[in-house]
Amino acid sequence: MSGTTGSWRNWLARMFRTKSADPGQIVRLIASHNEPIWPRLDGVEQQANEYLRSAWVYVAVTRIAEAAALVPYLVYATDGESKIAQDDHPIERLLRSPNPFLSQFELLESTFGFLELTGNAYWLLAGSPGGVPLEIWPLRPDRMRVVPDRRNFIGGYVYSVDGVEIPLEAEEVIHFKRWHPKSDYYGLSALEAAAIASQTDQAMARWNRNFFSKDKAVPAGIVNIKSMVSDADYERIQREWKEGYGGTDRKTAFIRGADIAWADIGLTQRETDFLKARQFNRQEILHIYGIPAGLYENNATEANANVARQTFLEDTIWPKLVRFAQKLTQQLAPFYGTNLLILPEEIRDTSADVAEVQAAGPYMTVNEIRQRYFHADTVSWGEQPAHHPHPLSASSEGSQSPRTMPPGSLSPVGEGVRG
């Protein structure tokens, strides 16, 4: 057995010494495997229906999509580690007015909404062939299919509307997607993980509706009139009972017989209490989507709500913005030149970073701080300390004021660089 194991290891060693993996072969194998496999478009439709019918899915997706749509994007030219702001760049103008019918907010809201619901979002870049995009149109994921290609990995896309299939070049489409552990070409919807909680919550809501519905609720009890009474007395008993105990839609069954007796056949309050169960469903759904409890709990204090809001922005929204901006840098920026970088506007709390820079001031030069914290170029006067650890007071040095830095010396904005 040991001899067999040794031979196997020797064979592997020879293979890796003499031959490296062929990326083209891997791409061809993946494309061949996926060629006949299309996404389940009915599944995408079901995910859209969850948004329409589930209160908590609607809240989670809308909260994320609207928060992400509020953030603008900035364009920079890169020079080594430096970033030079490109004010009012054509990309920024295109995003502000993507097409005659959509605003930037509407474009981004639909994009992030599709990403949260289906795990995929698509943009059509409209313009002259080979030229810069003139318009951006969001495309519905339930109509889009990726066409695998053995050479380029993605050969193009097919957009289907009412049975009409429209082929699209790979360069015309930007495909945003979430990571999917079992798909080479399509993203994973958060609803895949939240499906059971969402469907359970909807079923409970429907049960509650039917229970309190005027037409479908079961009787809350039975009035058994054991002795025979005339029709007039029977109608009178029903009328007087309902007037005194019936409420608006309370269901009570009357049985005519001998003595009058009451039998409680309704469910108890404990059995009909769905509040805690629905709260659990809500917590599970919103937790999957990254909505902190402090944003929706009624008993959350103002401090808890503020912490939850910042957590939501930093841990939920910011990674989505970074993923989105990197895709724009990869597939939209090259239309406008090389060495362009697209970044979201900073939404995180940077007070801790500012405190760190201030603490480093006495021990680092201006240039050291500019390079480490801002990735900015050095300046001619930047070899002086950022600020003196023990400023000279007027009493000890006459009227000499503390050593200060020129305005904008630490911040790269002072050198015409944003962020």
LUMMAR-158176 format. One record per residue: x negated, y negated, z of N, C-alpha, C in turn; residue in three letters. Coordinates in steps of 0.05 Angstrom, whole numbers, padded with zeros to 5 digits, always signed. Atoms other than C-alpha are relative to their C-alpha. Layout:
XYZXYZXYZala;...
This chain:
-00017+00024+00000+00000+00000+00000-00017-00025+00000met;+00018+00024-00001-00056-00048+00018-00014-00004-00027ser;+00012+00003+00026-00089-00033-00049+00018-00013-00020gly;-00020+00012+00018-00025-00051-00086+00003-00029+00005thr;-00002+00029-00007-00019-00116-00048-00024-00015-00009thr;+00024+00014+00009-00091-00133-00062+00000-00004-00030gly;-00001+00002+00029-00082-00120-00137+00019-00023-00008ser;-00020+00021+00007-00020-00165-00138-00011-00028+00006trp;+00012+00027-00007-00057-00222-00103-00022-00007-00020arg;+00021+00005+00020-00116-00214-00151+00012-00009-00026asn;-00013+00008+00025-00069-00219-00210+00010-00028+00001trp;-00009+00028-00003-00037-00282-00183-00023-00020-00001leu;+00024+00017-00001-00106-00312-00170-00011-00005-00028ala;+00010+00003+00027-00128-00298-00241+00018-00017-00017arg;-00019+00015+00016-00064-00327-00270-00003-00030+00006met;+00001+00028-00007-00071-00393-00232-00028-00012-00007phe;+00026+00010+00008-00145-00398-00249-00002-00005-00030arg;+00004+00001+00029-00137-00388-00323+00023-00014-00014thr;-00023+00011+00015-00069-00418-00338+00016-00018+00019lys;-00018+00018-00016-00030-00478-00312+00028+00002-00011ser;-00028-00001+00007+00045-00483-00313+00005-00019-00023ala;-00008+00016+00024+00075-00509-00378+00026-00015+00006asp;-00025+00014-00006+00125-00565-00361+00021+00003-00022pro;-00018-00002+00022+00155-00559-00430+00016+00026+00001gly;-00014-00026-00002+00171-00485-00419+00021-00001+00022gln;-00019+00003-00022+00204-00502-00353+00025-00015-00008ile;-00023+00016+00009+00247-00556-00385+00017+00016-00019val;-00015-00016+00019+00267-00509-00441+00017+00021+00014arg;-00015-00020-00015+00287-00455-00392+00024-00012+00014leu;-00022+00013-00014+00329-00503-00351+00022-00008-00019ile;-00019+00009+00019+00362-00532-00412+00016+00023-00012ala;-00014-00023+00011+00378-00463-00440+00020+00011+00021ser;-00018-00010-00021+00408-00442-00373+00025-00017+00002his;-00023+00018-00004+00454-00503-00370+00015-00006-00026asn;-00013+00007+00026+00472-00508-00444+00029+00007-00001glu;-00028-00006+00002+00538-00471-00439+00017-00008+00025pro;-00014+00006-00025+00556-00498-00369+00008-00029+00000ile;-00010+00027-00002+00600-00559-00365+00010-00004+00029trp;-00011+00004-00027+00622-00592-00300+00030+00006+00001pro;-00028-00005-00004+00690-00574-00272+00015-00027+00001arg;-00013+00026+00001+00728-00635-00295+00025-00001+00017leu;-00024-00001-00017+00790-00612-00257-00008-00006+00029asp;+00010+00006-00027+00747-00616-00194-00004-00030+00004gly;+00002+00030-00002+00731-00689-00209+00027-00013+00003val;-00027+00011-00002+00805-00702-00218+00011+00004+00028glu;-00009-00005-00027+00819-00670-00151-00013-00019+00020gln;+00014+00019-00018+00767-00714-00118+00013-00028-00002gln;-00013+00025+00003+00801-00775-00147+00027+00000+00014ala;-00026-00002-00014+00868-00750-00120-00004-00001+00030asn;+00006+00002-00028+00836-00743-00051-00001-00030+00009glu;+00002+00028-00005+00820-00817-00054+00027-00014+00001tyr;-00027+00012+00002+00892-00833-00073+00018+00008+00024leu;-00019-00011-00020+00923-00790-00018-00011+00001+00028arg;+00011-00002-00027+00875-00787+00041-00007-00028+00010ser;+00006+00027-00011+00874-00849+00085-00029-00003+00007ala;+00027+00003-00010+00806-00834+00114-00020+00001-00023trp;+00017+00000+00023+00773-00817+00047+00001-00028-00014val;-00003+00026+00012+00801-00882+00019-00015-00021+00016tyr;+00014+00019-00017+00774-00921+00079-00030+00002-00003val;+00029-00004+00001+00705-00890+00075-00012-00009-00027ala;+00010+00006+00026+00696-00896+00000+00002-00030-00006val;-00004+00029+00005+00724-00967-00003-00020-00016+00016thr;+00019+00015-00017+00681-00990+00055-00028+00000-00012arg;+00027-00002+00012+00618-00965+00022-00002-00015-00026ile;+00001+00012+00026+00635-00988-00048+00001-00030+00001ala;-00002+00029-00002+00654-01058-00027-00025-00012+00013glu;+00024+00010-00013+00594-01066+00019-00023+00000-00020ala;+00022-00002+00020+00546-01043-00036+00004-00020-00022ala;-00005+00018+00022+00580-01087-00088-00006-00029+00007ala;+00006+00027-00008+00565-01150-00047-00029-00007-00003leu;+00028+00005-00001+00490-01143-00053-00010-00006-00029val;+00011+00007+00026+00456-01179-00112-00027+00014-00004pro;+00026-00013+00007+00394-01152-00148-00018-00020-00012tyr;+00020+00019+00008+00330-01189-00161-00021+00014-00018leu;+00019-00011+00020+00280-01179-00218-00028-00012+00006val;+00027+00009-00005+00205-01183-00207-00018+00011-00023tyr;+00022-00010+00016+00144-01177-00251-00022+00009+00018ala;+00020-00010-00018+00091-01134-00219-00028-00004-00012thr;+00028+00004+00007+00017-01149-00220-00017+00013+00022asp;+00013-00015-00021-00019-01096-00181+00020+00005+00023gly;-00018-00002-00023+00011-01098-00112+00018-00024+00004glu;-00015+00025-00002+00040-01167-00122+00026+00001-00016ser;-00026+00002+00013+00112-01182-00141+00006-00029-00005lys;-00005+00028+00007+00127-01246-00178+00029-00003-00008ile;-00028+00003+00005+00199-01269-00178+00006-00010-00028ala;-00008+00009+00026+00233-01276-00245+00028-00012+00003gln;-00025+00013-00006+00287-01327-00230+00018+00000-00025asp;-00021+00000+00021+00351-01321-00271-00009+00017-00024asp;+00009-00019+00021+00323-01262-00311+00024+00009-00016his;-00022-00010+00016+00366-01236-00368+00014+00025+00012pro;-00013-00023-00014+00378-01172-00327+00019-00010+00021ile;-00017+00012-00021+00406-01214-00270+00025-00012-00013glu;-00024+00012+00013+00451-01251-00319+00018+00022-00011arg;-00017-00021+00010+00475-01186-00350+00016+00013+00023leu;-00014-00011-00022+00492-01158-00282+00022-00018+00011leu;-00020+00020-00009+00529-01222-00263+00025+00000-00018arg;-00022+00000+00018+00572-01216-00325-00003+00024-00019ser;+00006-00024+00016+00569-01144-00351+00016+00003-00025pro;-00016+00000+00025+00625-01150-00402+00023-00020+00004asn;-00021+00021-00002+00684-01197-00417+00022+00006+00020pro;-00023-00007-00016+00731-01159-00371-00007+00007+00029phe;+00008-00008-00027+00690-01141-00309-00020-00020+00011leu;+00020+00016-00014+00653-01182-00258-00022+00019+00011ser;+00021-00017-00011+00589-01158-00224+00012+00016+00024gln;-00012-00014-00023+00629-01140-00161+00016+00024-00010phe;-00017-00022+00010+00679-01098-00201-00017+00022-00012glu;+00017-00020+00011+00623-01063-00239-00013+00017+00022leu;+00014-00014-00021+00584-01045-00176+00020+00015+00018leu;-00020-00013-00016+00647-01028-00137+00008+00027-00012glu;-00008-00024+00014+00669-00977-00189-00024+00020-00001ser;+00023-00018+00002+00598-00949-00195-00005+00014+00026thr;+00004-00013-00026+00588-00937-00121+00024+00016+00009phe;-00024-00016-00006+00660-00913-00114-00001+00027-00014gly;+00002-00026+00015+00649-00860-00168-00022+00017+00013phe;+00022-00015-00012+00583-00840-00135+00009+00014+00026leu;-00009-00012-00026+00617-00829-00067+00021+00021-00005glu;-00022-00019+00005+00677-00793-00097-00009+00025-00014leu;+00007-00023+00018+00645-00749-00150-00030+00007+00001thr;+00029-00005+00001+00570-00754-00139-00013-00010-00025gly;+00010+00009+00026+00562-00783-00209+00013-00027-00008asn;-00011+00025+00012+00570-00851-00243-00016-00005-00025ala;+00013+00003+00027+00555-00871-00315+00005-00029-00009tyr;-00002+00026+00014+00541-00937-00350-00005+00004-00030trp;+00005+00002+00029+00547-00947-00425-00013-00027-00005leu;+00015+00025+00007+00495-00998-00449+00007-00006-00029leu;-00009+00007+00027+00527-01031-00509-00017-00023-00011ala;+00016+00021+00013+00487-01072-00559-00009+00011-00027gly;+00010-00009+00026+00451-01067-00625-00020+00023+00004ser;+00018-00023-00003+00411-01002-00636-00029-00009+00004pro;+00028+00007-00005+00342-01009-00605-00004-00026+00013gly;+00002+00026-00013+00357-01078-00577+00007+00000+00029gly;-00007+00002-00029+00370-01103-00507+00030+00004+00003val;-00029-00003-00005+00438-01085-00478+00014-00028+00002pro;-00015+00025-00001+00490-01140-00488+00023+00003+00020leu;-00023-00005-00018+00545-01108-00445-00005+00026+00015glu;+00001-00024-00016+00552-01056-00391+00029+00009+00005ile;-00027-00011-00004+00614-01011-00387-00002+00025+00018trp;-00001-00024-00016+00627-00962-00330+00018+00021-00013pro;-00014-00022+00012+00650-00894-00355+00010+00019+00022leu;-00012-00018-00020+00695-00846-00317-00015+00027+00000arg;+00014-00026-00001+00657-00783-00293+00017+00024-00008pro;-00017-00023+00008+00717-00738-00306+00002+00003-00030asp;+00000-00002+00029+00708-00752-00380-00028+00005-00013arg;+00027+00000+00010+00633-00746-00385-00013+00028+00003met;+00015-00024-00002+00589-00686-00400-00029-00006-00009arg;+00028+00002+00007+00513-00681-00403-00007+00022-00020val;+00009-00019+00020+00482-00647-00464-00029+00006+00006val;+00028-00007-00005+00419-00610-00443-00016+00003-00026pro;+00017-00001+00023+00360-00612-00490-00026+00014+00008asp;+00024-00016-00007+00301-00563-00492-00026-00016-00001arg;+00025+00016+00002+00251-00617-00509+00001-00024+00018arg;-00002+00024-00016+00276-00680-00475+00016+00002+00026asn;-00016-00006-00024+00315-00647-00418+00029-00009-00003phe;-00027+00010+00006+00375-00692-00435+00001-00009-00029ile;-00001+00007+00028+00394-00695-00508+00020-00022-00005gly;-00020+00020+00003+00454-00741-00499+00024+00006+00018gly;-00024-00003-00016+00524-00745-00471+00024+00003-00019tyr;-00026-00001+00015+00595-00730-00494+00021-00011+00018val;-00022+00013-00015+00652-00774-00472+00026+00007-00014tyr;-00025-00010+00011+00721-00744-00482+00024-00016+00010ser;-00024+00015-00006+00786-00784-00485+00023+00012-00017val;-00023-00011+00014+00852-00749-00503-00008+00019-00022asp;+00008-00020+00019+00816-00693-00539-00020-00010-00021gly;+00019+00011+00019+00771-00740-00579-00027-00002+00014val;+00027+00000-00012+00697-00728-00564-00018-00020-00014glu;+00018+00021+00010+00649-00786-00572-00028+00006+00009ile;+00028-00005-00007+00575-00769-00575-00015-00026+00006pro;+00016+00023-00008+00528-00817-00540-00029+00007+00002leu;+00028-00005-00002+00453-00823-00545-00009-00002+00029glu;+00010+00001-00028+00413-00812-00481-00008-00028+00008ala;+00009+00027-00006+00386-00883-00485+00023-00019+00005glu;-00024+00018-00003+00457-00912-00486+00013+00003+00027glu;-00014-00006-00025+00476-00883-00419-00020+00000+00023val;+00014-00002-00025+00450-00892-00348+00017+00018+00018ile;-00014-00019-00017+00470-00833-00305-00010-00002+00029his;+00006+00002-00029+00470-00848-00230+00011+00025+00013phe;-00010-00024-00013+00476-00786-00187-00012+00004+00028lys;+00010-00008-00025+00468-00760-00117-00013+00027-00003arg;+00014-00026+00001+00424-00700-00102+00019+00023+00003trp;-00016-00024-00001+00456-00633-00114-00018+00024+00001his;+00018-00023-00003+00422-00569-00089+00005+00022-00020pro;-00006-00022+00018+00456-00525-00141+00006-00008-00028lys;-00005+00010+00027+00459-00567-00204-00025-00015-00010ser;+00023+00014+00012+00404-00590-00251+00008-00027-00012asp;-00008+00023+00015+00445-00644-00284+00021-00018+00013tyr;-00022+00015-00012+00502-00667-00239-00004-00004+00030tyr;+00003+00007-00028+00506-00699-00171+00022+00013+00017gly;-00018-00013-00019+00541-00674-00109+00018-00021+00013leu;-00019+00018-00013+00604-00708-00082+00000+00005+00030ser;-00003-00003-00029+00609-00721-00008+00026+00014+00007ala;-00026-00013-00005+00680-00695-00014-00003+00030+00000leu;+00005-00029-00001+00651-00625-00025-00003+00008+00029glu;+00003-00006-00028+00631-00627+00048+00024-00008+00017ala;-00023+00010-00016+00692-00665+00072+00027+00011-00009ala;-00025-00009+00013+00744-00627+00031+00019+00013+00020ala;-00018-00014-00019+00770-00582+00087+00012-00019+00020ile;-00010+00020-00019+00776-00639+00137+00021-00018-00013ala;-00019+00017+00014+00811-00682+00085+00026+00014-00007ser;-00024-00015+00007+00859-00629+00062+00016+00008+00025gln;-00014-00006-00026+00875-00608+00134+00015-00025+00010thr;-00012+00025-00010+00889-00681+00152+00025-00006-00017asp;-00023+00005+00017+00935-00689+00092+00023+00019+00006gln;-00020-00019-00007+00972-00625+00110+00014-00007+00026ala;-00012+00008-00026+00982-00649+00181+00017-00025-00003met;-00017+00024+00005+01007-00717+00156+00026+00007-00013ala;-00025-00008+00013+01057-00683+00110+00018+00015+00020arg;-00016-00014-00020+01080-00638+00167+00014-00021+00019trp;-00012+00021-00017+01091-00699+00211+00022-00015-00014asn;-00020+00014+00015+01129-00734+00156+00025+00017-00002arg;-00023-00018+00002+01174-00673+00146+00014+00003+00027asn;-00012-00004-00026+01184-00666+00220+00019-00024+00008phe;-00016+00023-00007+01210-00737+00227+00018-00009-00022phe;-00017+00007+00023+01244-00739+00159+00029+00005+00007ser;-00028-00002-00005+01319-00748+00160+00011+00026-00012lys;-00012-00023+00014+01331-00691+00111-00014+00027+00006asp;+00014-00025-00003+01278-00640+00130-00007+00008+00028lys;+00008-00007-00028+01269-00641+00206+00018+00023+00010ala;-00016-00022-00012+01290-00579+00244+00016-00012+00023val;-00015+00010-00023+01343-00587+00299-00017-00001+00025pro;+00014+00002-00026+01316-00612+00365+00013+00017+00021ala;-00013-00017-00019+01367-00569+00401+00028+00008-00011gly;-00026-00010+00008+01434-00534+00398+00020-00005+00023ile;-00022+00003-00019+01499-00553+00433+00019+00024-00005val;-00016-00024+00003+01536-00487+00444+00027-00004+00015asn;-00027+00003-00012+01611-00498+00456+00012+00028+00002ile;-00007-00029-00002+01628-00429+00483+00030+00005-00002lys;-00029-00003+00002+01704-00439+00490+00010-00012-00026ser;-00012+00010+00025+01746-00448+00428+00014-00027+00005met;-00013+00026-00001+01768-00519+00417+00012-00006-00027val;-00013+00008+00025+01811-00552+00365-00020-00015-00018ser;+00017+00015+00018+01781-00584+00304-00004-00029+00009asp;+00002+00028-00008+01797-00653+00331-00018-00003+00024ala;+00018+00001-00023+01762-00638+00398-00029+00006-00009asp;+00027-00007+00010+01703-00607+00360-00013-00025-00013tyr;+00011+00024+00013+01694-00670+00318-00006-00022+00021glu;+00004+00020-00021+01702-00714+00380-00025+00006+00016arg;+00024-00007-00016+01649-00675+00419-00026-00007-00016ile;+00023+00007+00017+01600-00682+00360-00005-00030+00000gln;+00003+00029+00002+01614-00756+00353-00011-00012+00026arg;+00008+00012-00025+01607-00772+00427-00028+00008+00008glu;+00027-00009-00006+01544-00730+00434-00021-00015-00016trp;+00019+00014+00017+01509-00762+00376-00002-00030+00007lys;+00001+00029-00008+01530-00832+00399-00016-00004+00025glu;+00014+00003-00026+01502-00819+00468-00029+00010+00000gly;+00027-00012-00001+01440-00776+00453-00013+00005-00027tyr;+00011-00007+00026+01429-00771+00379-00023-00016-00010gly;+00021+00017+00012+01384-00829+00365+00005-00005-00029gly;-00003+00007+00028+01372-00850+00293+00002+00024-00018thr;+00001-00023+00018+01353-00785+00260-00003+00026+00016asp;+00003-00024-00016+01355-00735+00317+00018+00022-00010arg;-00015-00022+00011+01377-00667+00291+00010+00018+00023lys;-00012-00017-00020+01426-00629+00336+00021+00018-00014thr;-00019-00019+00011+01463-00566+00317+00023+00006+00020ala;-00023-00006-00017+01534-00552+00344+00011+00027-00008phe;-00012-00026+00004+01562-00482+00352+00025+00001+00017ile;-00026-00001-00015+01635-00474+00371+00004+00028+00011arg;-00005-00025-00013+01649-00419+00421+00014-00003+00026gly;-00013+00001-00026+01664-00414+00496-00010-00025+00015ala;+00010+00023-00016+01631-00458+00550-00021-00015-00016asp;+00020+00017+00013+01587-00516+00529-00027+00004+00014ile;+00027-00003-00011+01512-00504+00539-00020-00012-00018ala;+00022+00013+00015+01447-00536+00516-00024+00020-00001trp;+00024-00017+00003+01388-00495+00488-00021-00017-00015ala;+00022+00015+00011+01323-00531+00475-00017+00018-00018asp;+00016-00016+00019+01291-00502+00412-00021-00017-00014ile;+00020+00017+00012+01249-00562+00392-00028+00006+00011gly;+00028-00003-00009+01173-00562+00398-00005-00020+00022leu;+00007+00018-00022+01144-00592+00460-00018-00023-00010thr;+00016+00023+00007+01107-00658+00460-00029+00009-00005gln;+00027-00009+00004+01041-00621+00468-00004+00014-00026arg;+00002-00014+00025+01056-00577+00409+00002-00018-00024glu;-00003+00019+00023+01075-00636+00365-00020-00023+00001thr;+00019+00022-00003+01017-00680+00387-00023+00005-00020asp;+00021-00003+00020+00973-00686+00325-00021-00022+00002phe;+00017+00023-00001+00938-00749+00347-00030+00008+00003leu;+00028-00007-00005+00875-00716+00374-00011+00016-00024lys;+00010-00015+00023+00871-00668+00315-00006-00018-00023ala;+00004+00019+00022+00878-00724+00265-00024-00018+00006arg;+00024+00015-00007+00825-00764+00303-00025+00016-00006gln;+00023-00017+00007+00778-00705+00296-00005+00001-00030phe;+00003+00000+00029+00791-00702+00221-00012-00026-00009asn;+00010+00026+00007+00779-00776+00216-00030-00003+00006arg;+00028+00002-00008+00713-00772+00254-00017+00017-00018gln;+00016-00018+00018+00689-00714+00211-00004-00013-00027glu;+00002+00012+00027+00705-00749+00145-00017-00024+00000ile;+00015+00024-00001+00677-00816+00165-00030+00005+00007leu;+00027-00007-00006+00615-00783+00195-00015+00010-00024his;+00013-00011+00025+00601-00746+00130-00007-00023-00019ile;+00006+00023+00018+00605-00813+00093-00018-00020+00013tyr;+00019+00018-00012+00560-00847+00143+00013-00026+00011gly;-00013+00023-00012+00611-00894+00175-00002+00002+00030ile;+00003-00003-00029+00590-00906+00248+00026-00004+00015pro;-00024+00001-00015+00643-00897+00301+00007-00029+00010ala;-00004+00027-00010+00633-00968+00326+00015-00018-00020gly;-00015+00016+00020+00665-00994+00261+00030+00005+00000leu;-00029-00006+00001+00732-00961+00272+00012+00008+00026tyr;-00012-00007-00026+00740-00942+00345+00013-00024+00013glu;-00015+00022-00012+00792-00985+00380-00014-00010+00025asn;+00012+00008-00026+00753-00986+00446-00029-00008-00003asn;+00028+00008+00004+00686-01006+00415-00003-00029+00009ala;+00006+00027-00009+00656-01067+00448-00012-00016-00023thr;+00012+00017+00021+00630-01126+00408-00029+00007-00005glu;+00028-00008+00003+00559-01104+00421-00002+00026-00015ala;+00000-00026+00014+00574-01033+00398+00007-00004-00029asn;-00008+00005+00027+00608-01060+00336-00022-00013-00016ala;+00023+00013+00014+00548-01104+00319-00022+00020-00006asn;+00020-00021+00005+00500-01046+00327+00009+00019-00022val;-00010-00018+00020+00545-01001+00286-00001-00013-00028ala;+00001+00013+00026+00549-01053+00231-00028-00001-00011arg;+00027+00000+00009+00474-01059+00227-00009+00028-00007gln;+00006-00028+00006+00467-00983+00229+00012+00008-00027thr;-00013-00006+00025+00517-00978+00172-00015-00012-00023phe;+00014+00013+00022+00478-01028+00130-00028+00013-00005leu;+00027-00010+00003+00409-00998+00144-00001+00030-00007glu;+00002-00029+00004+00423-00923+00146+00018+00011-00021asp;-00019-00010+00021+00482-00916+00098-00002-00016-00026thr;-00001+00016+00025+00483-00974+00049-00028-00003-00012ile;+00027+00006+00011+00408-00989+00042-00011+00022-00017trp;+00010-00021+00018+00387-00920+00016+00014+00002-00026pro;-00016+00000+00025+00443-00923-00035-00009-00022-00019lys;+00009+00023+00016+00419-00991-00058-00027+00006-00012leu;+00027-00006+00009+00347-00967-00064+00002+00020-00023val;-00003-00020+00021+00367-00906-00105+00011-00012-00025arg;-00012+00013+00023+00410-00949-00150-00020-00018-00014phe;+00019+00019+00012+00356-01002-00160-00023+00014-00014ala;+00021-00015+00014+00303-00951-00177+00009+00012-00026gln;-00011-00010+00025+00348-00922-00230+00001-00023-00021lys;+00000+00024+00018+00357-00992-00260-00029-00006-00009leu;+00027+00006+00007+00282-01002-00258-00010+00020-00021thr;+00009-00021+00018+00271-00936-00294+00013-00001-00027gln;-00014-00003+00025+00324-00941-00348+00011-00026-00012gln;-00010+00025+00011+00348-01013-00355-00023-00020-00004leu;+00021+00019+00001+00285-01054-00342-00018+00003-00025ala;+00017-00003+00024+00244-01023-00401+00010-00014-00025pro;-00011+00015+00023+00291-01057-00450-00011-00028-00002phe;+00008+00028-00002+00263-01123-00427-00030-00004+00003tyr;+00029+00003-00002+00189-01109-00423-00011+00020+00021gly;+00013-00018-00018+00138-01072-00381-00005-00014+00027thr;+00007+00010-00027+00119-01080-00307+00022-00017+00012asn;-00022+00013-00013+00188-01102-00286+00011+00017+00022leu;-00010-00014-00024+00217-01083-00219+00026-00013+00008leu;-00026+00010-00009+00290-01089-00197+00004+00009+00029ile;-00003-00007-00029+00303-01092-00122+00026-00013+00010leu;-00023+00013-00013+00365-01104-00080-00009-00022+00019pro;+00005+00020-00019+00368-01165-00038-00001+00012+00028glu;+00004-00012-00026+00345-01150+00033+00025-00004+00018glu;-00024+00001-00018+00404-01134+00080-00006+00010+00027ile;+00007-00011-00026+00366-01102+00137-00008-00021+00019arg;+00009+00018-00021+00350-01135+00203-00030+00001+00001asp;+00029+00001+00001+00278-01157+00196-00012-00014+00024thr;+00011+00014-00023+00271-01190+00264-00023+00014+00013ser;+00023-00016-00012+00227-01133+00289-00025-00004-00017ala;+00023+00004+00017+00182-01142+00229-00013-00027+00004asp;+00010+00027-00005+00177-01216+00241-00015-00001+00026val;+00014-00001-00026+00158-01203+00314-00027+00014-00003ala;+00026-00014+00004+00104-01154+00290-00020-00018-00013glu;+00018+00019+00014+00075-01206+00243-00010-00021+00019val;+00008+00020-00019+00075-01258+00298-00019+00010+00020gln;+00019-00012-00019+00041-01211+00346-00027+00005-00012ala;+00026-00005+00014-00013-01196+00294-00014-00026-00006ala;+00011+00026+00008-00025-01270+00282-00027-00006+00013gly;+00026+00008-00012-00081-01280+00333-00023+00018-00008pro;+00021-00019+00004-00120-01219+00309-00004+00006-00030tyr;+00003-00004+00029-00112-01221+00233-00001-00026-00014met;+00001+00024+00016-00127-01272+00180+00026-00002-00016thr;-00024+00005+00017-00074-01303+00136+00000+00020-00024val;+00001-00019+00023-00098-01260+00077+00006+00028+00008asn;-00006-00027-00010-00096-01196+00118+00030+00004+00004glu;-00029-00002-00004-00024-01209+00138+00015-00001-00026ile;-00014+00002+00026-00004-01229+00068-00002+00027-00015arg;+00004-00025+00014-00033-01164+00040+00015+00023+00013gln;-00012-00023-00014-00008-01116+00094+00031-00002+00001arg;-00028+00002-00005+00062-01143+00106+00016-00010-00024tyr;-00015+00012+00022+00080-01179+00041-00010+00010-00027phe;+00012-00009+00025+00036-01145-00012-00005-00023-00019his;+00005+00025+00015+00018-01215-00035-00030-00004-00005ala;+00028+00005+00006-00047-01240-00066-00012-00017+00022asp;+00014+00017-00019-00100-01273-00024+00000-00029-00009thr;+00002+00028+00007-00108-01348-00022-00027-00010+00009val;+00027+00010-00005-00171-01390-00019-00005-00008+00029ser;+00003+00008-00028-00158-01416+00051+00009+00021+00020trp;-00013-00020-00017-00132-01350+00078-00018+00016+00018gly;+00018-00015-00018-00194-01327+00117+00002-00010+00028glu;-00004+00010-00028-00173-01367+00178+00021+00017+00014gln;-00020-00015-00015-00133-01333+00233+00028-00012-00005pro;-00027+00010+00005-00058-01338+00225+00008-00021+00020ala;-00002+00021-00020-00055-01376+00290-00018+00007+00024his;+00020-00004-00022-00102-01386+00350+00014+00013+00024his;-00013-00013-00022-00087-01340+00409+00004-00018+00024pro;-00002+00018-00022-00098-01396+00458-00002-00029-00010his;+00001+00027+00012-00078-01463+00427-00012-00020+00019pro;+00012+00021-00016-00118-01522+00452+00020-00020+00008leu;-00020+00020-00010-00077-01568+00495-00012-00028-00002ser;+00008+00028+00001-00080-01643+00493-00016-00008+00024ala;+00014+00007-00025-00104-01645+00565-00029+00009+00000ser;+00028-00010+00000-00166-01603+00551-00016-00010-00023ser;+00015+00008+00024-00184-01628+00482+00010-00027-00010glu;-00009+00026+00009-00158-01698+00481+00027+00002-00014gly;-00025+00000+00016-00105-01708+00428+00000+00022-00021ser;+00002-00021+00021-00126-01646+00388+00025+00018+00001gln;-00024-00017+00001-00064-01607+00366-00007+00029-00005ser;+00006-00028+00005-00059-01531+00362-00005+00005-00030pro;+00005-00007+00027-00085-01499+00299+00025+00012-00013arg;-00024-00009+00014-00029-01488+00249-00008+00008-00028thr;+00005-00009+00028-00023-01458+00180+00015-00018-00019met;-00016+00015+00020-00001-01493+00117+00027+00013-00004pro;-00027-00011+00004+00073-01486+00103+00001+00022-00021pro;-00002-00022+00019+00090-01420+00070-00024+00017-00003gly;+00025-00015+00003+00021-01391+00083+00004+00030+00004ser;-00005-00029-00004+00046-01325+00111+00020+00011-00019leu;-00021-00010+00018+00109-01319+00071-00009-00002-00029ser;+00008+00000+00028+00096-01300-00001+00017-00020-00016pro;-00016+00019+00015+00151-01349-00020-00016-00025-00006val;+00017+00024+00004+00099-01403-00011-00017+00002-00025gly;+00016-00004+00024+00062-01373-00070+00018+00007-00024glu;-00018-00006+00022+00123-01366-00115+00006+00029-00003gly;-00006-00028+00000+00134-01294-00096+00023+00005+00019val;-00022-00006-00017+00200-01268-00069-00004+00027+00012arg;+00001-00027-00013+00203-01211-00018-00027+00010+00005gly;
